[in-house]
C-alpha cells in the first residue's frame, strides 16, 4: 500500500509550489515536451531547466501539504495497492549544505525557477494574489487566498479528547520520556489508564497504516507513563470561590473535576460506589487495568484539592435541591450508564441470568463470586469479553461467547477477542438468543436462532436475520448478559426540570452540555449512552469549560482550559523519517494464570518502544519543520531499481502566440 498524488494536468499552471513545500521531496517538476510559455527563456530559446508538470519521484507520507498549498486546487491524494509507481528525479536540484529554520524557496535550490519575479500568468485578465504567509516555513510564492487552519495529524483529530499523539510518540522516539508523559497528560488526566485500555481510535486513523501498519500509539503511551515522570501541577493563577458539585466519579466526572480544579474552582465529587473511578474501577477487571494504575491517577486529581465523597448516591443520600441549598453554584451530572439491558426473551428473569455489569462489579469489589459449570456470555463488546474472561477465572468449567452478528462486527477490540480465545473461551458468531431454557427453576440451556447477513445495511454495518428453521441449543448453568447498558433515570426526581430522552439518557445541549435546569450540566454516558473512556474524558472537559463560562461570565471556556494545561515543548528543528515498510511491534498475548486476576500483559521495553515510535511519519510536525531527512524509503536516492513508471500527461498546447523554438537537448 502507499499514497499516490494525482494531478489535474489540464488546470495545472506549473508553478512548482507543490514541489517546494513537500517535506519529504516526493515531488519534482517534469521537463517540457512541447513549446510553451514555460519552455523558453527570455530570448525565446529552449531552456533545459524549464519545468512543466509535477511528478511523483519518492514515497509520499500523506501529509497533504501540497494539496493544501496548491493555488489552483488540482491535486488529490489516493491510496494504492502495492508499491506506488515513481519516476526518476528530473533535477538538477542544488540543496543547501545546511538547512535553515524555514523552507527554502524553490528558486534557491533548483535552476527550474528562472524568473526573478512571478507576475500573473494570465496577464491583465486575472490578478495573481499572493496570500500573506504568517508562518516561517511557508514559501513566499504560495497563492492560496483563504487558507484553511493549520492541519492536525489524523491521530489527534481522531482522538475525542484531542490528545497530541504525534508529539508524545516523537518524544519517545527521541528518548524524552518525561516530555512524552507530560504531553500525553495535557488533554487527558487518565493517560496511564488509556495506555492500558483505550480503544485507540487514533490508531485507526494513523497514516502509517497505509504504508504497512498503524503505529502502536496506545502501547507507546503506556510506556511513556511507566518510564516518564510528570511535572508538578502549577497552582491556579486565580483562586475562585464558586463551588462546583460533580455527581459521579467515573472518567467524565473526574475529568471535569480535574479541569475545574486547574482553573481554581473548589470541586466536590459525589460517588455512589465505595471506590472512585466508575466503570474503570468496577467494570474493568484488574488483569486488563491494574488497580494501582487507576488509583495513582485518581490520587493525582484529588491532590489538586478535589474533595471526594464516596458511598454518596444521588436520589438516595441527597438530591439536586440539597446540593443547591448547600451552596454549590453549578452541578455536573456524570452518573454513567451502568444499567444492563435485559435479553427480552422467555426465561431471561431466571436466577442464573445475570447482567454482565453486575457480575463484573462483584468481581472488582472483591466479592469473589464463584461460578460452576458452563457459562454463556451473550454479547460481542468489551463488557462481554471482560465478563467471559472473568467467569473463567471465577471457576467456570467452560465459557462460550455468543454474538448475533459476524465476528468482524464484534465491537470488542481484536486483541481482546484474541486474548479470550487464547485463554480457551469459545466464540460463536451468528447466534441470536430466543429463549433461556429452565430446569427445576434454574438455567439449563440457551436456545439460539442462527443468523446470516441479508445483504442490506443499517448505515454502519450489515443487517443480519434469522435463518429459517436453523436453531441451536447450548447447555449452560449461568448466562451473563452483555447486550448493552443504559443510564438509570431514577436519580432525577419529578419536577427536577431536566428532560430525559426516550432511551433514559439525560437530555443536554450538544455543545454546552447544559440541561433545562439553570446551573446543571450533564455529560458522558448518562447523555450519550455507553461510549469509551476517552469520549467520557472529552465530555468532562467540555462540561468544565461550559461551567467556567457560566460561573465566570466568559466565553471560550474550554479554550482557556487547553491553554492552562498545555505542556510547552520547543518546535522540532530537525525530523528524521523512516518511510520504508517496517513491521509493527506487536505485544505478545497476555500470560493467563487460571484463577488469577493479576495482569499478564507485558508492555514495550525501551528498544521496542523507540523502534515503534520511530516508525511515525510525524504528521504533527512536518508542516512546521524546515529540516526533514529521510532515513529510508522508496525513491531515486535509496533504491533506484524499485522505481516504476507512471504515464506522463499529454502535452498541453500553448494558449497564446509564441516565438519559442524547440532546439536543444533535454
N, C-alpha and C positions, 0 to 999 in steps of 0.2 A: 504494500500500500504506500501511497505517497500523495503529495499535492501537485497539481498541475495548474499553472497560471494561464488562463485563456484570455486572448485579446481580440477585440473587435477591430481588425486592421482597417476596415473601411472608414472608421471615425478617429483612428489614432493619428495625431499630427507630429509624432516623432520627437517629442520634447526631451525625452530621456530622464524625466523626473523619477520614474519607477526604478530605473537602474540606480539612480543617485541615492535613493532612500533605502534600498534593500540592505538590511543589516548583515545578511549572510552572502551577499554578492551572488545571488542566484539568477540575476537578470543581466543581460547585456543588450547592446543595440546591434542589429544586423547591418551589413553593408548594402547599399542600394544596388539594385539590378536593372535600373532604368533611369533615364534622365529625369530630373525633377528639381524643385527648389532646394532640397537638402542635399543634392548630389554634386554641387559645384561650389567653388569658392567665389570670391567677389569678382574675379575676372572672367567667370564663366567656364573655367576649366574643371574637368572632373577631379574630385578630391578622393583619394583612397581612405580618408579618415571621416568622411561624411557618414552620418548614421541614418538608419531607416526605421526598422520596427524593433520592439522589444522581443527578445528570445530568451527562453529559459536555459541556462547553462549549468545550474547547480541545484542541489536538493533544497526544496522550499520548506520552511518550518510553519507555514500557515499563519504568520502574524498579521497579514493583510495590510501592512503599512503601504505597500504600493497601490493597493486598491483604494485605500482611504485618500491618498495624496494625488491620485490621477486627476488632472484638471478637467478631463472630458469624460470621465467615468466610463471607460471602455474595457476595464479589466474585471475578471471574475476568477474565483478560486474553486477548483473541483478536486475531489479525491479520485484516485485511480487505483485499480488493482495492479499489483506488480510494480516494478521499478518505473519511475517517471521518465519518459523519453527526454533526453537532453541534447543540446547542440554544443559544439565547441565554442570556447570564448572567441569573441570577434576581435578584441584588442585593437591596437595596443593600449594598455592601461598602465599608468605610472602612479603607483600608490605611494603616498608619503612614507618616508622612513619611520617617522613617529607620528601616530595619530594624535590629534588634539582632543579637546573636550567636546567637540561638536562634529557633525557631519561635514565633510569637505565638499564644496560644490563640484559638480561634475567636471567643469572646465579645468579644475586644478588637478585632476587625476587622469584625464584622458584627452587625447587630441580630437575627440569626436565633436566637442562643442567649440566651433571655430569663432562664433560671433562674440564680440565683446559685450554686446547688449542684446536684448531679446524683445524687439518691438512686436506688435500684434502680427501674427502670421496671416491675418485676413485683411491687412492694410487698414483703410479707414472704415471698412464695413462694420467691424466689431472692435471693441477695445479689450486688450489683454490686461486684466486687473490682477495684480499680484496681491495676494492676501497678506495681511500682517501676520508674521510668524512669531509668537511670543516665546517659544522655547528655543534654547541654543542649538539643539540638534537639527531643527527644521531648516531645510535648504532654502536659499534665497529665491529659487526660481519656481517654487510651487504656486499654483494658481487657484487652489480651492477657495472659493469666495466665502463660504459659510461652513467651515469645517465642523464635524461632529466633535463631541467631547473627547478628551484623551481616552484611548481604549483601556479596558481592563483585560487581564488574562481570562480565558474561558473558565478556569478553575475558580477564580474569585467571583465571577458572575454567577456560576452555578451554585455557590455556597449561599444558603439562605441568610447567613449572618455576614456575608461579605468578607470572610477571612482571606487575608492576602497570602494564599498558599505558596505562590511562586517565590515570594520574598523569604519565607522561612525555609523552603526547600533549598533555595540558593545559599542561605546561611549555613545549613547543614553541610552542603557540598563543600563550602569553604572552611568547615571545621569551627564555625562560630555558634556553638550550641546555646549559649546564654541568649544571644540575639534571636536565634531561631525560636526558642521557647517564649521569649517576650513578644515576638511578632505573632505567634500562634495564639497568645493570650490577649492580644489587643481587643478584638471584637467578640471574644468568646471566653467567659470566665470558667469554662469547663474544657480546656484544651487537652488535659490528660485523659479525661473521660472519653472525649471524642477520638483521641488517639487509639483507644481500645475498641469502641463500639459504634462510631459514626457510620452511617450508611454511605458516606463518601460520594455525594453527587459530583464533587469536584473531579473525581477520577473518571466518571462517565463522560465529562466534557473535555478531558485533557487532550490537547492537540497531539501529544506524543503518540496517542493511541492510533493515529492514522498511519504513522510510520511502522510501529511494531505493537507495543502495549502501553497503556497509560502508566504514569508514574505512580508508585505506591505511596500516595500522599498521606493517607491516614497512618500508615506504619512509620513513616518518617516523622510525623507529628508525635507519635508515641515515643520515638527515640529521642526527639528534642526535649520532651518533657521529663524523660528519665535521666538525660545527661546534662541538661541545662539548669540554670538557676535563675529564678525570676528576680527582677529588681524590686526594691521596696516601693510600695504604692505611695505616691506623694500625698500629703494632706490636702484636702479640697481647698481651693482658693477662697471659697465662700462657705461659711457655716450658717446653714439655714434653720429656721425654727418650725417650718410646716411639717408635721408628722404624717407619714405615709404607712398605711397598712397593706400588707401583701398576704392574701389568703391562698395558701398552697405553697409548699416548699419544694416543688419539683423544679425542673430546669427553667421553665418560664418565670416562675415566681422568684427563684433565687437569682436569676439573671437580672430581673427588674430591680431587685434589692441591691445587687452589686452596682449597677449603673447609677441608681439614685444615690447610693452612698458616695460614689465617686464625685457626684455633683454637690455633696454636702448635706443631703437630707437625712433626718433621723428616720429609720425604717424598722418596722416590726413585722416579722414573718410568722403567720399562724399556720401550723401544720397539724393535720388530723392524726397522723401516724406517730408512733413513739420515736421514730428516727426521721431525719430530714433527707431530702433527695427525691421524693415522689417515686415514680416508676423506675428511676435509675437505681433506687435503693431496694424497692420491694418487688420490682418486676423483672430485673435482670440478674441472673444467677452470678455468684461470685467467680465461677470459672471463666466467665466472659468479661466481668468487670470486678477486679479485686477491690474489696471494701476500703482498703487504705487509700486507694487512688481517689475514690469519691469523697471520703472523709477529709482528705487533705484539701480538696478544692472547696468543700463546704466551709471548712475552718478558715480558709483564706478570705471568704466572703464575710463570715461572721466577725473576723478580725478587723474589718473596716468599721466596726461599731454597730453592725446589724444585730438587732435583738431577735432571738429565735424562741418561739413558744411552741413546744411540742404537745401532742395529745390535746390539741385545741381545734375542734371541728366546728365550722360554721353550721348553724342550724341545730347543733346540739349544745355547744358551750357558749355561743354568742351569736348575735345577729348583726346585720348591717347597721341597724339603728344603734346597737350597742357601740360599734366602732365610731360612729359619728358623735355619739354622746361622750365618748372617751377622748375626743379632741383630734381624731385623725382627719386631716383635711382632704385626703384622697385615698381611694381604695383600689387595689388591683386584684381582680378575681382570677386565679390561675389554678383552679382545682382539678384540671386534667380530665381524662376520660377513662376511668378505670372500671366502669360498669360493663361487665361482659354480656354480650348478646347471647340469647338462647338459640338452640338449634331450630326450634319451631317445627319439630316432628313428633309423632307419638312416642311417648316414653322419655322425653327429654327432662322430665321432672323426677326421674328415679334418683335414689340416693347416690348411686355411683356415677352420676353425670355431674361433673364438677367444672365450673368456669376455670379456664387455664390461669387467668389472672389471680383468682383466689388461691389456687394451688401454689403458684409462684410466690404469692405474698406469705403463705405459711412457711415455705422453704426459706425465704430470705429473712424472715423474722426469727428464725431459729427454732421453729416448732418441730422440725424434723418429721414431717408426715411420712408414714411408711406405707408403701404400696406393695401389693402382691398380685401374682397372676399377670394376665395380658392387659396392656393399656393401649387404647386407641386415642390418638390426638387428631382432632378434626380441624383443619385449617392449614394454611401454607405460608404464613408470615413469620416474623421473628419470634412472636409470642408462642407460636406453635412449636418452633424449633427449640426454644428455651424450655417449654413445658415437657417436650419429649425427652430431651437430654437430662432434665432434672428428674423425670419419672424413672429413667433408667438408673440414675444414681440413688433413687429413693427405694429401690428394691424390686421394681417391676421385672418379671422374668422375660418379657419381650415388649417392645414398643413399636407401634405402627402409626405412621402419619398418613392420613387420607386427605387428599385435596381434590376439589371438584373440577378444576381445570387441568391443563397440561403442566408438566414440570417446568417448562420455560416461563410459565405465567406466575409461578410462585413468587410472592412479594419478598420472601426472605432473601438475604444475600447468598450468593453462590457458595461462599466459604462456610456459611452456617449449614447449608444443606450438605456440603461435602463432609463437614465435621460430624454431623448427625449420622450419616451413613458409615463413616469411619468408625464410629462407636458401636455399630451394629443395629442401628434403627432402620426399619424398613419404610420406604417412602412409596406410596401408591398414588398415582395421579389419575384423573378422570373418574372419580368416585364421589357421588353426592349422597349424603345420608337421607334415608327415607323413614327409618324407624329405629328406635332403640328397643331391643327385644328384652323381655323380662323373664326371670325365673325365680320364684319364691321371693318376690319383692326386690330383687337385685338385678343388676345388669348382667345379661347373658351373652349378648352379641349386638352388633350393629348391622342393619340391612342397608345396602347401598344400591343406587341405580348407576350403572355405568354411563359415562358421558363421552361425547365426542364433539369436536368443533363443527359448527354449522356452516362455516364459510362467511358468516356475517361478522360484523364488528360493532362494538358499542362506542366506538370512537377512540378507545385507548387499547383495547385488546379483543381477542376473538371471543365470540359468544359460543358457549357450549350448551348442549341439550342432551337429555337422556336418550340412550339407545333403546328403542322399543324391545321389551322382553328381556333385556340384559340386566340381571341383578346379581348381587354378590352378598354373601353373609360372612362376617368376620367375628369370631368369638372374642369376648373381652370381659373383664371384670370391672374396669374403670374406663370412663370416657372423659377426656379433657377437651373442653370446648374452647377453641381459639378462632372463632369466625368473625371477630371484630369487637371493638369496645366503643362505648359512647359515654357522654357526660351524665352525671346524676343531677337533675334539676331540683332535687328536693332541698338543696341548701338554700334556695330562694323562697322566702315566704310569699304568700299572696299580698299584692299591693306594694311589692318592692319597687315597682316602676321599671323593671328590667324585663325585656322580652326574651322569650325562649323560642328557638327555631323548631321546626316540625320534627327534627330528629333529636331534640332535647338539648342542643347546644345553646349557649348564651348568645344573643344577637348583639353584635358590637360593630361600630363603624370600621370599615375595612382599612382606612388609613390611620385614624387616631386611636382605634380600639375603645372609644368611649361608648358607654351604654346609654340607655334612656334616662338614667338617674345621674344627676349632676355630681361630678367628682368621683364617679365609679367607672372603672375601666375593666376590661376583661380580655384575655388573650391566651394563646396556647391551645392545647387540645380541647379545652372547655368551649372554645369558639369554633375552631377549625375541624374538630374531630381528630382521631389519632393520626399524628404525624411523627416526625423524628425529633431527636433531642436538639439538633441544630436548628430545626424550624422553631422549636419552643424558645430557644435562646434568642433567635431573631425577634420573636413576638415580645419577649420580655424587654428587650432593648427598645423596641418601638413604643411599648407602653410607657417605659421610663421617660422617653423623650416627650410623649404626649402629656404625661403627668407634670413634667417640668414646665411645659408650655402653659398648662392650666394653672399651676400654682404661682409661677413667676411672671405670668403675663407676657411671655416672649414667643417668638417664632423660631423654627429651626431647632427644636429641642434635641432631636436625635443627632443632628449635625454637630451640636455642641458636645454631646456625649463622645462622638467619634474623635473630635479634636482633643478632648480631655484624656482619652485612653490611648491615643496614638503613641506608639513607641518609635521615636525617630531613629532612622539609620541613614547613613550617607548614601547618595546615589552611586550606583555601580559605575566605576571608572572604566573597567575592562570586563568583558564577558568572554568566556571560552566555552563554546558549544560543541557537543558531540552529537552529530546528526547521522551517524552510521547506525544501522539497525543493531540494537543491543537487547538481549533478553531481559525482561523484568525480573527483579529479585523477588521471588515468592517465598512467603513464610511456610515452614513445614506445617502439616496438620498438627493440631494440639495433641499432647500426650493425654490419653484417657486412663484414669485410675478408677476402677469400679468403686462406687460408694463415696468417692471424694469430690467435693465441690471446689477444691483448690485449682487455680488456673494451671494449665499445662501448655499455654500458648507462648512460645518464645517470640521475642522481638528481634529487631536488627542488632547485630553488633556494629562496631564503628566502621569497619571496612565495607560491610554490606550497605549501611545507611549512606555513606558518602558516595559509593558507587551508584546506588539507585538515584540519589539526589542529583548526581552529575548527568543523568540522562535527560534532565529537564531542559526544555527549549528556552526557558526564561522569558516567556511571553510577557511577563510583567515588566521586564526591564529593557528588552531590545529596543523599545521605542525611544528610550531616553539615553541610551548608552552610545557613545561615539566611537568605541573601540571594541569591535566584536570579532573574535577569532574562531575559526572552525578547527577543532582538533581532528575531526574525521567526518566524512560524509561523501556523498556521490557528487562528483564534479570533476572538471578537467585537471585540477591541481593534484588530486589524490588518487584518481583511478581512471585514466583516460580510456582504458579498454571497455569500461562499462557504459560509456556514453552512447546513447541510442540516436535515433534520427527522428526529427519531427518535420511534418510538412511545412514548408515556408509559404507565407501568404502570396497570392498573386500580386504582381506589381500594380501599383496604383498610378494611373496616368496623371501627369501634372494638370492642375486646374487652370493655369494661365499661360500666356506666351512666355517662352524662354529661349535664350540663345545658347544654352549649355550644350556642350558636346560630350560624347561618351568615351573619349580617348583615355588611355591609361589602364594599367593593370590593377586589379583588386587583390 
